[in-house]
Amino acid sequence: MKKQTIKGIISSPFGTRRDPLTPSTWRVHNGIDIAAPIGTPIYSPINGEVVATYFHAKGGKTIILKDSDNEIRLGFCHLQKMLVEPNTTIKQGQRIALSGNTGAATTGAHLHFSLKTGGQWIGDDYTDGQWQNPAAYLTF
């Protein structure tokens, strides 16, 4: 039986959508929002490394993972609690965080889950690249 990255309900899909904070505006949503109660466990869908953990004004508490082949970046935002540290190896299925409602760009408790490919690191920033639909990583 497959495991889920988080148990919850997709509340906003990847792609163009009406912005929930400014409903008169349409924007590209660079991830998937999964509604879940605060404190719901979040598991890594990949083997890889924790690239960064930080607080972002809009995204709140955030974790960025990279896969073992250094080809993708997965982002986890609005977290209540981060359970991993930067530069540590993580295993598929490892609990990495608890869902929350942190940051300004939130309308309720959820995980914002994103995927970026083809970028490069310049200092602490992962630049360029392409946002992709992370749906394939919701189960593993």
Number of C-alpha atoms within 10 A of each C-alpha: 5 7 13 17 22 24 17 15 11 16 13 16 16 19 14 11 14 14 13 14 11 9 10 8 10 12 13 12 19 20 24 22 23 21 21 22 17 19 16 20 20 22 23 24 24 19 17 21 21 21 20 18 20 15 15 15 12 13 21 21 23 24 25 18 27 23 18 14 8 13 12 19 22 22 21 26 30 30 27 21 17 19 14 18 16 14 13 12 16 23 15 14 17 17 18 21 24 21 28 26 24 26 18 13 15 20 11 14 21 29 34 26 25 23 22 22 17 14 16 13 9 9 7 8 10 15 13 13 13 13 20 15 18 18 15 8 16 18 16 15
